[in-house]
């Protein structure tokens, strides 16, 4: 087995970087020596096996919770989609009234206003449809 070096006055590092390098090498060597000790292999294997078994046992309850949360979230998509469609309809009506008012007054900026209101309605409808298709 490799002996683990300690700090002595003749091999003391001169700079902080040398000190840190020597410290971490020493720490690494001690950890490797500890993990390679033959009398510790069986207890460490037993602890790892026990940890894995506990994690598998606990995962069953988590899976039921995830499935319940998934069903709850997906149940909100139908009302949410209908709400977004209704908001799109209201935005379309408001936009139609605004565009009609601008068109009646002879405003030259009517086409830009119509395009922006119509684009907002299209965005709401497309966004609701895409979100529904992604998650359901």
C-alpha positions in Angstrom: 0.0 0.0 0.0 1.2 3.5 -0.8 2.2 5.6 2.1 0.5 8.8 2.5 2.8 11.8 2.7 2.4 14.4 5.4 3.7 18.0 5.5 7.1 18.5 7.0 9.2 21.6 7.1 11.5 20.5 4.3 8.7 19.8 1.8 6.4 22.6 2.8 5.0 24.3 -0.4 6.3 27.8 -1.1 3.2 29.3 -2.7 -0.6 29.0 -2.2 -1.0 27.2 -5.5 1.6 24.6 -4.6 0.0 24.2 -1.2 -3.4 23.7 -2.7 -2.1 21.2 -5.2 -0.3 19.2 -2.6 -3.3 19.4 -0.2 -5.8 18.1 -2.9 -3.4 15.3 -4.0 -3.0 14.2 -0.4 -6.8 14.3 0.1 -7.3 12.3 -3.1 -4.8 9.7 -2.0 -6.5 9.4 1.4 -9.9 8.9 -0.1 -8.6 6.3 -2.6 -6.9 4.4 0.2 -10.1 4.5 2.3 -12.3 3.2 -0.5 -9.8 0.5 -1.5 -9.6 -0.9 2.0 -10.7 -4.6 1.7 -12.5 -4.7 5.1 -14.9 -1.8 3.9 -16.0 -3.2 0.6 -18.9 -5.4 1.9 -20.4 -2.7 4.2 -20.2 -0.1 1.5 -21.9 -2.5 -1.0 -24.6 -3.2 1.5 -25.2 0.5 2.1 -25.4 1.2 -1.6 -27.9 -1.7 -2.1 -30.0 -0.5 0.9 -30.0 3.0 -0.5 -31.1 1.8 -3.9 -33.9 -0.3 -2.4 -35.2 2.6 -0.3 -35.2 4.8 -3.4 -37.1 2.2 -5.5 -39.7 1.7 -2.7 -40.2 5.5 -2.3 -40.6 6.0 -6.1 -44.0 4.2 -6.1 -45.7 6.9 -4.1 -44.1 9.6 -6.2 -45.4 8.0 -9.4 -49.0 8.1 -8.2 -48.6 11.8 -7.3 -47.1 12.6 -10.7 -50.0 10.8 -12.5 -52.6 12.7 -10.4 -50.9 16.0 -11.1 -50.8 15.2 -14.8 -54.5 14.4 -14.9 -55.3 17.6 -13.0 -53.3 19.8 -15.3 -54.7 18.2 -18.5 -58.3 18.7 -17.1 -57.6 22.4 -17.2 -56.8 22.5 -20.9 -60.4 22.3 -22.3 -61.7 25.3 -20.2 -58.4 27.2 -20.8 -58.6 26.7 -24.5 -62.3 27.9 -24.6 -61.3 30.9 -22.5 -58.6 31.9 -24.9 -61.0 31.5 -27.8 -63.5 33.7 -26.0 -60.8 36.3 -25.3 -59.9 36.2 -29.0 -63.5 36.8 -30.0 -63.8 39.8 -27.7 -60.5 41.2 -29.0 -61.8 40.7 -32.5 -65.0 42.6 -31.8 -63.2 45.4 -30.1 -60.7 45.6 -33.0 -63.6 45.6 -35.5 -65.2 48.5 -33.8 -61.9 50.4 -33.6 -61.1 49.8 -37.3 -64.6 50.8 -38.3 -64.3 54.0 -36.3 -60.9 54.8 -38.0 -62.2 53.9 -41.4 -65.4 56.1 -41.0 -63.3 59.1 -39.9 -61.0 58.7 -42.9 -57.8 58.0 -41.0 -55.0 56.9 -43.3 -53.6 54.6 -40.6 -56.6 52.2 -40.9 -54.8 49.3 -42.6 -52.0 49.2 -39.9 -54.6 49.2 -37.1 -56.7 46.5 -38.8 -53.6 44.3 -39.3 -52.5 44.6 -35.7 -56.0 43.7 -34.2 -56.4 40.9 -36.7 -52.9 39.6 -35.9 -53.7 39.6 -32.2 -56.8 37.5 -32.8 -55.0 35.1 -35.0 -52.2 34.8 -32.4 -54.6 34.0 -29.6 -56.4 31.3 -31.7 -53.1 29.7 -33.0 -51.4 29.8 -29.6 -54.4 28.1 -27.9 -54.5 25.4 -30.6 -50.7 24.8 -30.5 -50.6 24.6 -26.7 -53.5 22.1 -26.8 -51.8 19.9 -29.4 -48.5 19.9 -27.5 -49.8 18.9 -24.2 -52.9 16.8 -24.9 
